Structure formats: structure tokens, C-alpha cells
Amino acid sequence: MTMTEDGQDATVASGEDDLPDIIDLVMEMGRPAKQEKAPSPMADSMERLPAHLDALAGRARDYIEAASSTNTRRAYAADWKHFSAWCRRQSFDTMPPDPQVVGLYITALASGSGGDRKAVSTIERRLSSLTWNFAQRGLPLDRQDRHISTVLAGIRNTHAKPPAQKEAILPEDLIAMLETLDRGTLRGLRDRAMLLLGFAGGLRRSEIVGLDVARDQTEDSSGWLEILDKGILVTLRGKTGWREVEIGLGSADSTCPVVAVTTWLKLGRIVHGPVFRRVTGKGKAVGAERLNAQEVARLVKRAALAAGVRGDLSESEREMKFSGHSLRAGLASSAEVDERYVQKQLGHASAEMTRRYQRRRDRFRVNLTKASGL
């Protein structure tokens, strides 16, 4: 059982609302959980190689592991386990891949067989997982087969809903949230740095907690910081390679992410390894352990509630509205700059993806009605 810093069960404390927006679903691929290891037939075949190739096979296994994130592999394993169990109950064979069986499986997911109807996004993710699992066994699944493609199209037409997006944390909200944190404690200083860095960088929660003080310091790092005179340069490792995020100085020390981060590192006496760690010893010491990404979501939720953000809603509704993703959406919604700069900061491949993050923007700035002469 994973515990939060205040002793809560992390599974209970996080809740379903801590899952990322549907936009980031593919990037996150589910939260960590104890699952069976994702199948790797290539790794299995390596076990049959001659002894003198053991070292090379071991290196290949490492590369196989590095091909996808831990969360992705766990999700693939969990989805395969679910599909295999369903096949056993229906007396179907999982191998070789049969489009008709897969079509019946996604139909069962959509129709709620067993009293648990799955969302369209979940069904699409599971179908992608099955495709990957079959491909790893050298037996590709034909997703264009009518038993799959036509059924999936019908599921989308029948059950698809607009994406449920998290509430954006706007600048005025963030300032109010910062005021709820105790600047006289290590935990308060750390939380200020996390909120400001996450907002100004438009970072995902996994990117925030995955940062190291400098390059090549830990194996589980997703990036590192470089503190410069005019700001912080964050280097991040993503699915498509490395990218850099520039975070400039704020207009005041109280809201400056650079000041917040440097203060936390100095008073936390952190010079090597993870930037954001657990505060131990009743808040008087900084541990060596890297924070879990769920801690970012819990921090955003806790601070937003304490600051009274969206006070027009009930407490239960407000808890559902906010998560770690709210910081990323907040920057996209607030930065009054050319859209291409926001797109670069968020690491999006298209402007359309960036627009999905913008909760408030002038949607009619470009008026094609008047431009056409009407």
C-alpha cells in the first residue's frame, strides 16, 4: 500500500479524478499498480540463445524495457490479463488473434456485460493494448477487419461523449493557492516550487516529479534543471525524444518559479538527485525518495479547496474538477502570447491539440463570416 505524506492510503486519496484528461490518456496509460509483467516474446526467445550471447541478450532486454514507459507496460499487461480472463470465461482461445473474438470482446465492454460498461476511450486503449500484445508474439491483429472496425465505429457513434476536461488553474487561482501554503516550512516551500514550476512550464505531473537537479544523476529521471540568470531551462524526455522548456523569471519574487525552486533546493539542501522529495521527520527533514506523480494531483486538489477556488460548487464537485492536469491547462488558458509559443511549451505536435487545453480564449478572434464578406 502506498501512503501519502499525511498517512492516507494513496489509492483512496487519489480517486478516479486524478486520472489525466482524455487528451493525455495515451501519454499516461493508467496509474501505476501491481500487475503482471507485460509479455515480451522477444525476451523469452533470448533465453534460448547460446551462452556466449548472454551479455548481448541482457542489453537487448534493457532496450526492450526502455521502448515504453513503466505505466504503459503495466497498462498493456493489465489489459491483456483482462482479455485473457474474458476469453477463458467464454471458452475462446486467445491465440491466434481472431478479429471476431476481439469484436465480441469490445462489444462486451461497451454493452456493460457483467455490470461494468467501459467508456469509449477505455475500449480504444484496450484495443491498442491487444494489438501491441499480439504483435509482440509475431501474430498481428487486423484492426481493419469488419468484425472490429465496424463494431468500433458503432460503439463510437452510440456511446462517445465529449471529453471530460479538468478545470484550469488560472493565475488568480494559483496566487490564492500559494497563500494557503506555509512559507516557514520545508513542505510549504517544496509545494510552492512544484505549483509554480508546473504551471509556468506547462508540465505534466510525471514530468514535475521526474526532474533531477542536473543531468545523468538518477536512472529513473525524466529530465533535469539548469538554472540560468534569466530563468530555468528544463530538459525533458518524452515519447518522441528530448525537448527543452524555458521558464523565465516572474514579475515578483512571491510568484516567481525560479525563486521558488532555488529557495527549495537551498533550504532543502538538495544538490544531487530528485528535485522534489518527501519531507520527513515531522516536516523538519528532506528524504532521498522521489515523490510519486499522484502527489502533484493531491497537492493541486488540496490547495484549490483550501483557497476556495470555484467556491460556487459543492466540495465533492470541486474535488472532481481539479487534478495535476489543471496546472498544464492553466498555462495554456492564460498565456497571452502567440499560440505557437504555448504549443512549443506544452510539447504538442499540433496547434489543434493546444487549443483543446485552452479553457478560455477568444474563439472568434478570427471571424470568417466577416472575412467572407457577410
C-alpha positions as CSV (number, residue, x, y, z in Angstrom):
1,M,0.0,0.0,0.0
2,T,1.3,3.4,-1.0
3,M,0.9,6.1,1.7
4,T,0.7,9.9,1.3
5,E,2.8,12.1,3.5
6,D,0.0,12.6,5.9
7,G,-0.5,8.8,6.3
8,Q,-3.5,8.4,4.0
9,D,-3.9,5.4,1.7
10,A,-2.8,6.8,-1.7
11,T,-5.3,4.7,-3.6
12,V,-8.2,6.1,-1.6
13,A,-6.8,9.7,-1.5
14,S,-6.2,9.9,-5.2
15,G,-9.6,8.9,-6.6
16,E,-10.7,8.5,-10.2
17,D,-10.5,12.2,-10.8
18,D,-6.7,12.1,-10.6
19,L,-6.6,10.3,-13.9
20,P,-5.3,12.6,-16.7
21,D,-7.6,14.3,-19.2
22,I,-8.6,12.2,-22.2
23,I,-6.1,14.3,-24.2
24,D,-3.2,12.9,-22.2
25,L,-4.7,9.4,-21.8
26,V,-2.3,7.9,-24.3
27,M,0.7,9.6,-22.7
28,E,-0.2,8.4,-19.2
29,M,-1.8,5.0,-20.0
30,G,-3.2,4.4,-16.5
31,R,-1.8,4.9,-13.0
32,P,0.8,2.5,-11.5
33,A,-0.5,-0.7,-9.9
34,K,0.8,-4.1,-9.2
35,Q,0.2,-6.0,-12.4
36,E,1.7,-9.0,-14.2
37,K,4.7,-8.1,-16.3
38,A,3.8,-7.2,-19.9
39,P,4.7,-10.1,-22.2
40,S,7.8,-9.9,-24.2
41,P,8.2,-12.9,-26.6
42,M,11.5,-11.4,-27.8
43,A,12.9,-11.6,-24.3
44,D,11.6,-15.2,-24.0
45,S,13.4,-16.2,-27.2
46,M,16.6,-14.7,-25.9
47,E,16.6,-17.2,-23.1
48,R,17.2,-19.9,-25.7
49,L,20.3,-18.2,-27.2
50,P,23.8,-19.6,-26.8
51,A,25.6,-18.9,-23.5
52,H,28.2,-16.6,-25.1
53,L,25.4,-14.2,-26.1
54,D,24.1,-13.8,-22.6
55,A,25.5,-10.3,-22.2
56,L,24.2,-9.1,-25.5
57,A,20.8,-10.6,-24.7
58,G,20.7,-8.8,-21.4
59,R,21.4,-5.5,-23.1
60,A,18.6,-6.2,-25.6
61,R,16.2,-6.8,-22.7
62,D,17.2,-3.4,-21.3
63,Y,16.4,-1.8,-24.6
64,I,13.0,-3.6,-24.8
65,E,12.1,-2.2,-21.4
66,A,13.2,1.3,-22.4
67,A,10.9,1.2,-25.5
68,S,7.9,2.1,-23.4
69,S,7.2,3.7,-20.1
70,T,6.6,1.6,-16.9
71,N,3.0,2.8,-16.8
72,T,2.5,1.8,-20.4
73,R,3.8,-1.7,-19.8
74,R,1.7,-2.1,-16.7
75,A,-1.4,-1.0,-18.7
76,Y,-0.6,-3.4,-21.5
77,A,-0.2,-6.2,-19.1
78,A,-3.4,-5.4,-17.2
79,D,-5.4,-5.2,-20.4
80,W,-4.0,-8.5,-21.7
81,K,-4.8,-10.1,-18.4
82,H,-8.4,-8.8,-18.6
83,F,-8.8,-10.1,-22.2
84,S,-7.4,-13.5,-21.4
85,A,-9.7,-13.9,-18.4
86,W,-12.7,-13.0,-20.6
87,C,-11.7,-15.5,-23.3
88,R,-11.4,-18.2,-20.7
89,R,-14.9,-17.5,-19.4
90,Q,-16.3,-17.6,-22.9
91,S,-14.3,-20.7,-23.8
92,F,-12.4,-18.8,-26.5
93,D,-8.7,-19.2,-27.3
94,T,-6.6,-16.1,-27.1
95,M,-4.2,-17.3,-29.8
96,P,-4.1,-16.9,-32.7
97,P,-5.7,-13.4,-32.9
98,D,-9.3,-13.7,-34.1
99,P,-11.0,-10.5,-35.2
100,Q,-14.4,-11.9,-34.5
101,V,-13.4,-12.8,-30.9
102,V,-11.9,-9.3,-30.4
103,G,-15.1,-7.8,-31.8
104,L,-17.2,-9.7,-29.3
105,Y,-14.8,-8.6,-26.5
106,I,-15.1,-4.9,-27.2
107,T,-18.9,-5.4,-27.6
108,A,-19.0,-6.8,-24.1
109,L,-17.0,-3.9,-22.8
110,A,-19.4,-1.4,-24.5
111,S,-22.6,-3.1,-23.5
112,G,-21.6,-3.5,-19.9
113,S,-21.7,-7.2,-19.7
114,G,-21.1,-8.0,-16.0
115,G,-22.5,-4.6,-15.0
116,D,-19.4,-2.6,-15.9
117,R,-19.8,-0.6,-19.1
118,K,-16.5,0.9,-20.2
119,A,-16.0,4.3,-21.8
120,V,-15.1,4.6,-25.4
121,S,-11.7,5.9,-24.6
122,T,-11.1,2.8,-22.4
123,I,-12.2,0.5,-25.1
124,E,-9.9,2.1,-27.7
125,R,-7.0,1.9,-25.3
126,R,-7.7,-1.8,-24.6
127,L,-7.9,-2.5,-28.3
128,S,-4.5,-0.8,-28.8
129,S,-3.1,-2.9,-26.0
130,L,-4.3,-6.1,-27.6
131,T,-2.8,-5.0,-30.9
132,W,0.5,-4.5,-29.2
133,N,0.4,-7.8,-27.3
134,F,-0.4,-9.8,-30.4
135,A,2.3,-8.0,-32.4
136,Q,4.9,-8.9,-29.7
137,R,4.0,-12.5,-30.3
138,G,4.6,-12.2,-34.1
139,L,0.8,-12.5,-34.8
140,P,-0.6,-9.2,-35.9
141,L,-4.2,-8.3,-35.3
142,D,-6.1,-7.0,-38.3
143,R,-7.9,-4.0,-36.8
144,Q,-9.4,-3.2,-40.2
145,D,-11.4,-6.4,-40.2
146,R,-15.1,-5.7,-40.3
147,H,-15.7,-7.6,-37.1
148,I,-13.5,-5.0,-35.3
149,S,-13.7,-1.8,-37.4
150,T,-17.5,-1.8,-37.9
151,V,-18.2,-2.7,-34.3
152,L,-15.9,0.0,-33.0
153,A,-17.5,2.6,-35.3
154,G,-20.9,1.7,-34.0
155,I,-19.6,1.9,-30.4
156,R,-18.2,5.4,-31.0
157,N,-21.5,6.6,-32.7
158,T,-23.6,5.1,-29.8
159,H,-21.6,5.8,-26.7
160,A,-19.0,8.5,-27.5
161,K,-19.2,11.6,-25.3
162,P,-17.3,14.9,-25.3
163,P,-14.0,14.7,-23.4
164,A,-14.4,15.4,-19.6
165,Q,-11.7,18.1,-19.0
166,K,-10.3,19.2,-15.7
167,E,-10.7,22.7,-14.5
168,A,-7.9,25.1,-15.4
169,I,-6.0,26.7,-12.6
170,L,-5.8,30.4,-13.7
171,P,-3.2,32.9,-12.4
172,E,-5.5,34.4,-9.8
173,D,-6.4,30.9,-8.6
174,L,-2.7,29.9,-8.3
175,I,-1.9,33.0,-6.3
176,A,-4.7,32.3,-3.9
177,M,-3.5,28.7,-3.6
178,L,0.1,29.8,-2.9
179,E,-1.2,31.8,0.0
180,T,-2.5,28.7,1.7
181,L,1.0,27.2,1.9
182,D,3.2,27.9,4.9
183,R,6.4,29.5,3.7
184,G,8.1,28.8,7.0
185,T,8.1,25.0,6.5
186,L,10.1,22.8,4.1
187,R,6.9,21.2,2.9
188,G,5.3,24.6,2.1
189,L,8.4,25.7,0.2
190,R,8.5,22.5,-1.8
191,D,4.8,22.7,-2.6
192,R,5.2,26.3,-3.8
193,A,8.0,25.3,-6.1
194,M,6.0,22.4,-7.5
195,L,2.9,24.5,-8.2
196,L,4.8,27.4,-9.8
197,L,7.2,25.2,-11.9
198,G,4.4,23.0,-13.1
199,F,2.2,26.0,-14.1
200,A,4.9,28.1,-15.7
201,G,6.4,25.1,-17.6
202,G,3.0,23.6,-18.5
203,L,4.4,20.3,-17.2
204,R,2.7,17.0,-16.7
205,R,2.7,15.7,-13.1
206,S,5.1,12.9,-14.1
207,E,7.4,15.5,-15.6
208,I,7.4,17.6,-12.4
209,V,8.4,14.8,-10.1
210,G,10.7,13.2,-12.6
211,L,13.1,16.1,-12.6
212,D,16.7,15.8,-11.2
213,V,18.9,18.7,-10.1
214,A,21.3,18.1,-13.0
215,R,21.9,15.7,-15.9
216,D,22.6,12.0,-15.6
217,Q,22.1,11.8,-11.8
218,T,19.5,9.0,-11.5
219,E,18.2,6.2,-13.7
220,D,14.5,7.0,-13.2
221,S,14.8,10.6,-14.1
222,S,12.6,12.1,-16.8
223,G,14.7,15.3,-17.1
224,W,16.8,17.9,-15.3
225,L,17.1,21.6,-14.5
226,E,19.6,24.2,-15.5
227,I,19.3,27.4,-13.5
228,L,20.4,30.4,-15.5
229,D,20.5,34.2,-14.9
230,K,17.2,34.8,-16.8
231,G,15.3,31.6,-15.8
232,I,15.4,27.8,-15.7
233,L,16.0,25.6,-18.7
234,V,14.2,22.3,-18.2
235,T,15.2,19.4,-20.4
236,L,12.6,16.6,-20.6
237,R,12.5,13.2,-22.1
238,G,9.2,12.4,-23.9
239,K,7.9,9.6,-26.1
240,T,9.2,11.4,-29.2
241,G,12.6,12.3,-27.8
242,W,14.1,15.2,-25.8
243,R,12.6,18.7,-25.6
244,E,13.5,21.9,-23.8
245,V,11.2,24.1,-21.8
246,E,12.2,27.7,-20.9
247,I,10.8,29.0,-17.7
248,G,11.5,32.7,-17.3
249,L,11.7,34.9,-14.2
250,G,8.4,36.1,-12.7
251,S,7.3,39.7,-12.2
252,A,7.6,39.3,-8.4
253,D,9.6,37.1,-6.1
254,S,6.4,35.8,-4.5
255,T,5.2,34.3,-7.8
256,C,8.5,33.6,-9.5
257,P,9.1,29.9,-10.2
258,V,12.8,30.4,-10.4
259,V,12.9,31.9,-6.9
260,A,10.6,29.2,-5.6
261,V,12.8,26.4,-7.0
262,T,16.1,27.8,-5.9
263,T,14.8,28.5,-2.4
264,W,13.5,25.0,-2.1
265,L,16.8,23.5,-3.3
266,K,18.9,25.7,-1.0
267,L,16.9,25.3,2.2
268,G,16.2,21.6,1.5
269,R,19.9,21.1,0.9
270,I,19.4,19.3,-2.3
271,V,22.4,19.2,-4.6
272,H,22.0,15.9,-6.3
273,G,19.2,13.6,-7.5
274,P,15.5,14.2,-7.4
275,V,14.3,17.8,-7.1
276,F,11.0,17.0,-5.4
277,R,11.2,14.6,-2.5
278,R,9.3,13.6,0.6
279,V,9.6,15.8,3.7
280,T,10.2,13.6,6.7
281,G,10.8,13.9,10.4
282,K,7.6,15.8,11.1
283,G,8.4,18.3,8.4
284,K,11.9,19.1,9.5
285,A,14.0,16.9,7.1
286,V,14.1,16.1,3.4
287,G,14.3,12.5,2.4
288,A,16.0,10.9,-0.5
289,E,12.9,9.4,-2.1
290,R,11.4,10.9,-5.2
291,L,7.7,12.0,-4.9
292,N,5.1,10.0,-6.7
293,A,3.2,11.7,-9.5
294,Q,0.0,11.3,-7.6
295,E,1.3,13.7,-5.0
296,V,1.1,16.5,-7.6
297,A,-2.6,15.8,-8.2
298,R,-3.3,15.7,-4.4
299,L,-1.4,19.0,-3.9
300,V,-3.4,20.8,-6.6
301,K,-6.7,19.5,-5.3
302,R,-5.8,20.2,-1.6
303,A,-4.6,23.8,-2.3
304,A,-7.5,24.6,-4.6
305,L,-10.0,23.5,-2.0
306,A,-8.2,25.5,0.7
307,A,-8.1,28.6,-1.4
308,G,-11.8,28.4,-2.2
309,V,-11.3,28.1,-6.0
310,R,-14.7,27.6,-7.7
311,G,-16.5,28.2,-4.4
312,D,-19.8,28.2,-6.3
313,L,-19.6,24.4,-6.5
314,S,-20.0,21.8,-3.7
315,E,-16.9,20.3,-2.2
316,S,-17.4,17.0,-3.9
317,E,-17.8,18.7,-7.3
318,R,-14.7,20.8,-6.7
319,E,-12.7,17.7,-5.8
320,M,-13.7,16.2,-9.2
321,K,-12.7,19.4,-11.0
322,F,-9.1,19.7,-10.1
323,S,-6.0,17.5,-10.7
324,G,-2.4,17.8,-11.6
325,H,-3.5,18.4,-15.2
326,S,-5.1,21.7,-14.1
327,L,-1.7,23.4,-14.0
328,R,-1.0,22.5,-17.6
329,A,-4.4,23.6,-18.8
330,G,-4.0,26.8,-16.7
331,L,-0.9,27.9,-18.6
332,A,-2.5,27.2,-22.0
333,S,-5.6,29.2,-21.0
334,S,-3.7,32.2,-19.5
335,A,-0.6,32.9,-21.5
336,E,-1.4,36.0,-23.7
337,V,1.2,35.2,-26.4
338,D,1.1,33.8,-29.9
339,E,-0.3,30.3,-29.9
340,R,2.8,28.7,-31.3
341,Y,4.8,29.6,-28.2
342,V,2.2,27.8,-26.0
343,Q,2.3,24.8,-28.3
344,K,6.1,24.6,-28.0
345,Q,5.9,24.9,-24.2
346,L,3.4,22.1,-23.9
347,G,5.3,19.9,-26.4
348,H,2.3,19.5,-28.7
349,A,2.7,18.3,-32.3
350,S,-0.3,20.4,-33.5
351,A,-2.0,23.7,-32.7
352,E,-5.3,21.8,-32.5
353,M,-4.1,19.8,-29.6
354,T,-3.0,23.0,-27.8
355,R,-6.5,24.5,-28.4
356,R,-8.1,21.6,-26.6
357,Y,-6.2,22.7,-23.4
358,Q,-7.3,26.3,-23.6
359,R,-10.3,26.7,-21.3
360,R,-10.7,30.4,-22.0
361,R,-9.7,32.0,-25.3
362,D,-11.2,34.3,-27.9
363,R,-12.7,31.7,-30.2
364,F,-14.0,34.4,-32.5
365,R,-10.8,36.4,-32.9
366,V,-10.7,35.2,-36.5
367,N,-14.1,35.9,-37.9
368,L,-14.5,34.0,-41.1
369,T,-18.1,35.3,-41.5
370,K,-17.0,38.9,-41.9
371,A,-13.8,37.9,-43.8
372,S,-16.0,36.2,-46.4
373,G,-17.9,39.5,-46.9
374,L,-21.1,38.8,-44.9
